[in-house]
Amino acid sequence: MASHGIRDAVAVVGMGCTTFGEHWDRSTDDMLIDSSSAALRSAGIVLDDVDAFWLGTMGSGLSGLTLSRPLKIDHKPVTHVENFCATGSEAFRNACYAVASGAYDVAMAIGVEKLKDSGYSGLVVSAPANDGTAATVTAPASFSLLAPAYAKKYGVDPDEMKDVLTRIAWKNHKNGALNPRAQFRKEVSKETIACSPIVAGPLGIFDCSASPTARRRRSSCAPRTPTATATTRCT
């Protein structure tokens, strides 16, 4: 199947983002409003200028009402999408292709997940029916199967794979130290990362994500217009 690029058909013209962390005193609605308002200011537009909305969430809402109610969106399409850890990206991708297709001039993509309010440490999923003896597999356990499978397929030495994973975590913390909205704003040495306690398989503590709460909204638009598409993400 051919892939048709949309590089020259869509532009990201605005973005809004809350800080990542544990926001016990703020609701999902509060963060949606804050991040969307920031994105609209960034793009220099108002909410009525947005033609359609894509909301990405797995456990913080079941429909587009999760977005339309707090933002008081009337008579505009709001589409809810879900794709596990790629949910926010999926909302953004769909919004971009909607603009590229010519269906809309301005679209807003929003990703949101406020996990800590539920008391659950990861994404909430409904387990398939079983006889009660099936073992629970955590997200780190699932992802831990990918590294050795990749190493085996491409002939990567286990020590080299460990070094690659270490450098990825080191790079992420180095970038986080420069980001005022990051949850962890401190660099971590490669030695500390490499020797961190194992969580599952080859993955250590610094290879696995925390469960912060934040929202990001991005605005994109067709190049021919002065408007934008927006994305919000809450994790």
N, C-alpha and C positions, 0 to 999 in steps of 0.2 A: 504494500500500500504506500503510495507516495505521500510525503509530508510537504505541505506548502507553507513556507515561512510567512510571517506577518510582520516582519521587522519594520517595514516602511508603511504599514497600515495602521499602527496603533502607537500612541505615546502615553507614557506615565507622566502626568503633570501635577500630581499632588499626593501627599502622604501624611498620615497622622498616626501616632503611636504612643501608647502609655508606657510607663516603665514596667519591666518584668520583675515580679516579686510576689509576695503574699499580701494581697489587698483585702484584708478581712473587713475593712470598713467601707468597701465600695462594692456595689452590686454589678452584675453583668450589664444591666441597663445603664448604670452610671458610666461604665467604661466605654460602652458603645457610643454614647452621646459625646463623651470627651474626645475620643479618637476620630469620630466622624466629623465633628466640628473642626478639629485641627486639620483634617484632610481638606475640608472645603475651604478653609482659610488659606491653606497652602496652594490650592489650585486657583484661588480667586473666584470661586463660584458659590452659589447657594444651593440648598438641597433640591429646590424645584428644577434646577438645571440638569439634574441627574435623571436619565431616562429609565434605567433599570438597575437592579441590585442583585448581587450574588452573595449569599451568606454561607460560610463554611463552618459547621460545628457538628460535633458528634454527641456530646453529652450535655450541652448547655441549652438545647432547644430542639424541638421536633419539626418546626416548620418556619416559613418566612415571617411568621408573626413575632418570632424572637427579635427580629430587627424592625419590622414595620410598627410595632406598638411603641417602643421607646422613642423612635425617631418621628412618630406620627406621620408615616408615609401613607398617603391615600392615592388610590387609582394608579399605582405604579407597580410593575411586576417585581416580586422578590422571590428568587429561586434559592431553595435550601439544598446544599450538596454535602456529601460526607465521603471521605476516602482515607480513614485512619489518620496516620501522621501527616499525610499530604493534603489534608482537608483544606487548609488555607490556600495552598498553591492551586488546588483544584478550582476553588472559587475564583481566584485571580485568572487562571487560564480560561475559564469559561467566559468571564467578563471581557477579556481581551479578544477572544474569537467572536463574541457577539458584536463588538465594535468593528472588528475587521470585516465581518460579513456585510456591514452596512445596515444591520437591523437597528442599531442605536448609535448615536453620536457620543454619548457619555454614559459610562457604566461605573458602578461602584462595587468593589469586591471586598468582602469582610470575612476575616477568620476569627473565631472566638471560642475559647474553652476555659472555663473557670472551674478547675477541678477540686480545689481545696474545700470549697463550700460544701461539697457532698461528703467529705471525709474520706474520699477514695484517693489513692496515690497515683493512679494512672487513668487512662481513658476507660470509661465505662462501656462494657460490651455485654451483649446478651449471649450467654453460652448456649450452644446447641443442646438439644435434649440428649441425655445419656443415662446410664444405669447407676450413676453415682460413683463409679470407680475411676473415671477419667481424671488424670492428673492435670492440675492447673499449670499453664505455661505463661509466665510473665512476659512482658514486652522485651526486657533485656535477654531473657532466655531465647526468645524467638530470633532476635537479631544476632545473638551469639552464634547461631548456626551458619550465618552468611559468610563470616570471615574465613573459617576453615574450608568451606565449600569453594569460595573464590580462590583461595590459595592452592587448593588441590586442582582446580580446573586450569589455572594458568601457571602452575608450577612455581609458586612463590614460596620461598623458605619461611617456616614459621617465625623465626627470629626477625626476618625482614618484615613480615606482616605485622608483628608486634611493634616494630619501630615505626611503621607507617601509621598505625592506629595512635601511637603515642604522639607523633607529630601533628596529627589532625586535632587531637584534644589540646595540645600546646598552642596551636594556631588559634583555636576557638577562644581560649582564655586570654591570649594576647590581644585579640580583637575586642573581646568583652571589656578589657581594662580601659579601652579607649572609647567605649560606648556609654554615655551617661544614662541610657535606658536599660542597660544590661542588669541582670540579677546579680551576677558575680563579677565585680570589677577589680579583679586581682590576677596578675600573671602567676602561672604555676610552672615550675621547672619541669623539663622533660624527665629528669631523674625521679621526681616525686610522682609524676603520672605513671611512669613505667613500673614503679614499685608499689602502686596503690593496691588496696585489697580487691580481690576478684569478686565480681558480682555474678557473672555467668559466663562459662566457657572462657574465651580469651579477653572478655570485656571487664575492665576494672571500673572503679567508681567514677573516674574522670572520663570514661568513654560513654557513660550513660547520662541522660538528661535529668534535670530536676523537674519539679512540677510547679513552675511559677504561674502567675496570672498576669496577663497583659493583653492589650489590644493594639492592633495595627491596621490602619486603613490607607489604601493607596488609590490614587486617582489617575485614570488613563483616558485618552480620547483619540478620536480619529485625527490625523495630522491636519486635515483641512479645517478643523474647527478650533476655536480658542478655549474649548472646555476640556474636561478630564474624566478618568475612571478612578474610583477609590477602593482601597483594600484595608480592612481592619482585621487584626488578628489578636485573639486572646488565648493565652496558653496557660 
